[in-house]
């Protein structure tokens, strides 16, 4: 297309008359204009890219790979003509008591934070949190765990979610615990609908409503676990480990652990220990799952005369227990 335009321009009567009058072939104006405008646009974009890049590298301590990841996730940052908004947002974070490491993490996890107006969007959220009993430091920690708290609307998301929790669990519920333990619950879009479905799913296991409310008050993180994950975990404990559904009322924290990476491997170790040492009583799976990795290995694997085999079982290798004496 370009070559046809180029050829037709030089073959036109206008071109021949101009060439005859001046002795020089005039370069097509359209091409000159297009080239100039593209060059200016590219130059401006490079300047903008350098502006934001310099700020993130020098003022926020990002490395080149982190910078590339941020610009990839938020390409519009390269068109930013000023870093004023970003500077105010970062200053707000530091004012919350966030460390430089936390500042970097907020930016890399949520690059949109850099274009949020501190006075209009961030400070009103902080003042609202204070009315719920949170300190500035609490808000900073919650925001580090769930950076999207900064993005969500105070009126359309945060307030409706908090109002739902107060209506469902009583106005005496300590909302500050949700901010500290499970802040992601509070910035969910359509939060009331999602949370209601999760509570009904809990009830489907035959758990009394008052016990479910007690569980959530004591362990708010339980509400952040998806329906699918709850179903899979409960199925395993009930149908494979043989525990009644009410076990979760005493050990709700098991829901946050990975079924494949933690719960099943530890269950295999307990079963193997039972086969190797049938006379020795073993603890409940719930208790064992809640142990730290180091404590679990020290207490149930490394101290055993069959430690090597147990480590193989724990790592997922098939082991014939009949060969163990």
C-alpha positions as CSV (number, residue, x, y, z in Angstrom):
1,X,0.0,0.0,0.0
2,X,2.8,2.3,0.9
3,X,4.7,1.6,-2.3
4,X,1.6,2.3,-4.4
5,X,1.1,5.6,-2.7
6,X,4.7,6.5,-3.1
7,X,4.7,5.7,-6.8
8,X,1.5,7.5,-7.6
9,X,2.7,10.6,-5.8
10,X,5.8,10.9,-8.0
11,X,3.8,10.1,-11.2
12,X,1.2,12.8,-10.7
13,X,0.9,15.9,-12.9
14,X,1.4,18.0,-9.7
15,X,4.7,16.4,-9.0
16,X,5.9,16.9,-12.6
17,X,4.9,20.6,-12.6
18,X,6.6,21.2,-9.2
19,X,9.7,19.4,-10.4
20,X,9.9,21.5,-13.6
21,X,9.5,24.8,-11.7
22,X,12.0,24.1,-8.9
23,X,14.3,21.6,-10.3
24,X,13.8,19.4,-7.1
25,X,11.3,16.7,-6.6
26,X,9.0,17.6,-3.7
27,X,8.7,14.9,-1.0
28,X,5.0,13.9,-0.4
29,X,3.6,16.0,2.5
30,X,1.5,13.2,3.8
31,X,4.5,11.0,4.2
32,X,6.5,13.8,5.9
33,X,3.6,14.5,8.3
34,X,3.1,10.8,9.2
35,X,6.8,10.4,9.8
36,X,7.1,13.5,12.0
37,X,4.0,12.6,14.1
38,X,5.2,9.0,14.7
39,X,8.7,10.2,15.7
40,X,7.2,12.7,18.2
41,X,4.9,10.2,19.6
42,X,7.6,7.6,20.1
43,X,9.9,10.2,21.7
44,X,7.2,11.2,24.1
45,X,6.5,7.6,25.0
46,X,10.2,6.9,25.6
47,X,10.4,10.0,27.9
48,X,7.4,8.9,29.8
49,X,8.7,5.4,30.1
50,X,12.0,6.8,31.5
51,X,10.1,9.1,33.9
52,X,8.2,6.3,35.6
53,X,11.0,3.8,35.3
54,X,13.5,6.1,37.0
55,X,11.0,6.7,39.8
56,X,10.4,3.0,40.4
57,X,14.0,2.1,40.2
58,X,15.5,5.0,42.3
59,X,12.7,5.9,44.6
60,X,11.0,2.6,45.2
61,X,14.0,0.3,45.0
62,X,12.6,-2.0,42.2
63,X,15.1,-4.1,40.2
64,X,15.0,-4.3,36.4
65,X,13.0,-7.6,36.4
66,X,10.5,-6.2,38.9
67,X,10.2,-3.1,36.8
68,X,9.6,-5.1,33.6
69,X,6.9,-7.1,35.4
70,X,5.1,-4.0,36.7
71,X,5.1,-2.3,33.2
72,X,3.9,-5.5,31.6
73,X,1.0,-5.8,34.0
74,X,0.2,-2.1,33.8
75,X,1.4,-0.9,30.3
76,X,-0.4,2.5,30.7
77,X,2.2,3.5,33.2
78,X,4.6,4.2,30.2
79,X,2.2,7.0,29.1
80,X,2.2,8.7,32.5
81,X,3.3,12.3,32.1
82,X,4.0,12.8,35.8
83,X,5.0,10.8,38.8
84,X,3.2,13.1,41.3
85,X,0.3,10.7,41.9
86,X,2.7,7.7,42.3
87,X,4.9,9.7,44.7
88,X,1.9,10.6,46.9
89,X,0.6,7.0,46.9
90,X,4.1,5.7,47.9
91,X,4.4,8.4,50.6
92,X,1.0,7.3,51.9
93,X,2.2,3.7,52.2
94,X,5.3,4.8,54.1
95,X,3.1,6.8,56.4
96,X,1.3,3.6,57.3
97,X,4.6,2.2,58.6
98,X,5.2,-0.1,55.7
99,X,8.8,-1.1,55.3
100,X,10.6,-0.6,51.9
101,X,10.2,-4.3,51.3
102,X,6.4,-4.0,51.8
103,X,6.2,-1.0,49.6
104,X,7.9,-2.9,46.8
105,X,5.6,-5.9,47.3
106,X,2.5,-3.7,47.1
107,X,3.7,-2.1,43.9
108,X,4.7,-5.4,42.2
109,X,1.5,-7.2,43.3
110,X,-0.8,-4.3,42.4
111,X,0.7,-1.8,39.9
112,X,-2.6,0.0,39.8
113,X,-1.8,1.4,43.2
114,X,0.6,3.9,41.5
115,X,-2.3,5.7,39.8
116,X,-4.6,5.9,42.9
117,X,-5.2,9.4,44.3
118,X,-4.0,9.4,47.9
119,X,-6.2,12.3,49.0
120,X,-9.4,11.2,47.4
121,X,-9.2,7.4,47.6
122,X,-6.6,6.2,50.1
123,X,-7.0,8.6,53.0
124,X,-10.8,8.2,53.3
125,X,-10.3,4.5,53.5
126,X,-7.8,4.9,56.3
127,X,-10.1,7.2,58.3
128,X,-13.0,4.7,57.8
129,X,-10.8,1.9,59.1
130,X,-10.0,3.9,62.2
131,X,-13.7,4.1,63.0
132,X,-13.7,0.3,63.1
133,X,-10.9,0.1,65.7
134,X,-8.0,-0.4,63.3
135,X,-4.7,1.5,63.8
136,X,-2.7,2.9,61.0
137,X,-0.2,0.0,61.4
138,X,-3.1,-2.5,61.2
139,X,-4.2,-1.0,57.9
140,X,-0.7,-1.1,56.5
141,X,-0.3,-4.8,57.4
142,X,-3.7,-5.7,55.9
143,X,-2.9,-3.8,52.7
144,X,0.4,-5.6,52.4
145,X,-1.4,-9.0,52.6
146,X,-4.3,-7.8,50.3
147,X,-3.1,-4.9,48.1
148,X,-6.4,-4.7,46.3
149,X,-7.9,-3.1,49.4
150,X,-6.6,0.1,47.9
151,X,-8.4,-0.5,44.6
152,X,-11.9,-1.3,45.8
153,X,-14.6,1.3,46.3
154,X,-15.3,2.3,49.9
155,X,-19.0,2.8,49.1
156,X,-19.7,0.0,46.7
157,X,-17.5,-2.8,48.1
158,X,-16.0,-2.3,51.6
159,X,-19.1,-0.9,53.3
160,X,-21.6,-3.4,51.8
161,X,-19.3,-6.3,52.8
162,X,-18.8,-5.1,56.3
163,X,-22.5,-4.4,56.7
164,X,-23.3,-8.0,55.6
165,X,-20.9,-9.4,58.2
166,X,-22.4,-7.3,60.9
167,X,-26.0,-8.3,59.9
168,X,-25.1,-12.0,59.6
169,X,-22.9,-12.4,62.7
170,X,-24.2,-9.6,64.9
171,X,-23.2,-6.0,65.3
172,X,-20.8,-7.1,68.1
173,X,-18.6,-8.9,65.6
174,X,-15.0,-7.6,65.6
175,X,-14.5,-6.4,62.1
176,X,-10.9,-5.5,62.8
177,X,-10.2,-9.2,63.1
178,X,-11.2,-9.7,59.5
179,X,-8.9,-6.9,58.4
180,X,-6.0,-8.5,60.3
181,X,-6.7,-12.2,59.6
182,X,-8.6,-12.3,56.2
183,X,-8.6,-8.8,54.6
184,X,-9.3,-10.3,51.1
185,X,-12.8,-11.1,52.3
186,X,-13.5,-7.4,52.5
187,X,-12.5,-6.3,49.0
188,X,-14.4,-9.1,47.2
189,X,-16.8,-7.9,44.5
190,X,-20.4,-9.2,45.2
191,X,-19.1,-10.2,48.6
192,X,-22.4,-10.7,50.3
193,X,-23.6,-13.2,47.6
194,X,-20.3,-15.1,47.7
195,X,-20.1,-15.3,51.5
196,X,-23.8,-16.4,51.8
197,X,-23.1,-19.3,49.4
198,X,-20.1,-20.3,51.4
199,X,-22.1,-20.3,54.7
200,X,-24.9,-22.4,53.1
201,X,-22.3,-24.8,51.9
202,X,-21.0,-25.1,55.5
203,X,-24.5,-25.9,56.7
204,X,-24.8,-28.7,54.1
205,X,-22.4,-30.8,56.2
206,X,-24.9,-30.8,59.0
207,X,-23.1,-28.2,61.1
208,X,-25.5,-26.1,63.3
209,X,-25.8,-22.4,62.3
210,X,-24.7,-21.2,65.8
211,X,-21.6,-23.4,65.6
212,X,-20.7,-22.0,62.1
213,X,-21.0,-18.5,63.4
214,X,-18.7,-19.4,66.3
215,X,-16.2,-20.9,63.9
216,X,-16.1,-17.8,61.7
217,X,-15.8,-15.4,64.7
218,X,-12.9,-17.4,65.9
219,X,-11.3,-18.1,62.6
220,X,-12.3,-15.4,60.0
221,X,-10.0,-17.0,57.4
222,X,-12.5,-19.9,57.0
223,X,-14.7,-17.6,55.0
224,X,-12.0,-16.9,52.5
225,X,-11.8,-20.6,51.5
226,X,-13.6,-21.4,48.2
227,X,-16.6,-23.8,48.1
228,X,-14.6,-26.3,46.0
229,X,-11.6,-26.3,48.4
230,X,-13.9,-26.8,51.4
231,X,-15.7,-29.6,49.7
232,X,-12.5,-31.4,48.7
233,X,-11.0,-31.1,52.1
234,X,-14.1,-32.1,54.0
235,X,-14.6,-35.1,51.7
236,X,-11.1,-36.3,52.4
237,X,-11.3,-36.0,56.2
238,X,-14.8,-37.5,56.3
239,X,-14.6,-40.3,53.8
240,X,-10.9,-41.1,53.8
241,X,-9.7,-40.3,57.3
242,X,-13.0,-41.3,58.8
243,X,-13.7,-38.2,60.9
244,X,-17.1,-36.7,61.6
245,X,-17.8,-33.3,60.0
246,X,-17.8,-31.6,63.3
247,X,-14.0,-32.0,63.5
248,X,-13.7,-28.7,61.6
249,X,-15.2,-26.9,64.5
250,X,-12.2,-27.7,66.6
251,X,-9.6,-27.5,63.8
252,X,-10.9,-24.9,61.2
253,X,-7.3,-24.0,60.3
254,X,-6.9,-27.3,58.4
255,X,-8.9,-25.7,55.6
256,X,-6.1,-23.3,54.7
257,X,-3.6,-26.1,54.0
258,X,-3.1,-27.8,50.7
259,X,-4.8,-31.1,50.3
260,X,-2.2,-32.5,47.9
261,X,1.0,-31.0,49.3
262,X,0.3,-31.3,53.1
263,X,-2.8,-33.2,54.2
264,X,-2.5,-36.3,52.1
265,X,1.2,-36.8,52.5
266,X,0.9,-36.6,56.3
267,X,-2.1,-38.9,56.3
268,X,0.1,-41.5,54.4
269,X,2.8,-41.2,57.1
270,X,0.3,-41.8,59.9
271,X,-1.1,-44.8,58.1
272,X,2.4,-46.2,57.5
273,X,3.3,-45.7,61.2
274,X,0.1,-47.5,62.2
275,X,1.2,-50.5,60.0
276,X,4.8,-50.4,61.3
277,X,4.0,-50.0,65.0
278,X,0.4,-51.2,65.5
279,X,0.7,-51.1,69.3
280,X,1.7,-47.4,69.5
281,X,-1.2,-44.9,69.7
282,X,-1.2,-42.2,67.1
283,X,-2.5,-38.6,67.2
284,X,-5.4,-37.3,65.1
285,X,-4.8,-36.3,61.6
286,X,-6.0,-32.8,62.4
287,X,-3.4,-32.3,65.0
288,X,-0.6,-33.6,62.8
289,X,-1.6,-31.4,59.8
290,X,-1.4,-28.3,62.0
291,X,2.2,-28.9,63.0
292,X,5.0,-27.0,61.3
293,X,7.1,-29.0,58.8
294,X,10.1,-29.1,61.1
295,X,8.0,-30.2,64.1
296,X,6.2,-32.9,62.1
297,X,9.4,-34.4,60.8
298,X,11.1,-34.4,64.2
299,X,8.2,-35.9,66.0
300,X,6.9,-38.5,63.6
301,X,9.5,-39.2,60.9
302,X,13.2,-38.7,61.9
303,X,12.8,-40.3,65.3
304,X,11.5,-43.5,63.8
305,X,13.7,-46.6,63.1
306,X,12.0,-46.5,59.7
307,X,12.9,-42.9,59.0
308,X,14.3,-43.5,55.6
309,X,11.1,-45.3,54.4
310,X,8.9,-42.7,56.0
311,X,10.7,-39.9,54.2
312,X,10.2,-41.8,50.9
313,X,6.5,-42.2,51.7
314,X,6.2,-38.5,52.7
315,X,7.8,-37.5,49.4
316,X,5.3,-39.5,47.4
317,X,7.4,-42.5,46.5
318,X,5.7,-45.9,46.5
319,X,6.9,-48.1,49.3
320,X,6.0,-51.7,50.1
321,X,5.3,-51.8,53.8
322,X,5.5,-55.6,53.8
323,X,9.3,-55.3,53.4
324,X,9.6,-53.4,56.6
325,X,10.3,-55.5,59.7
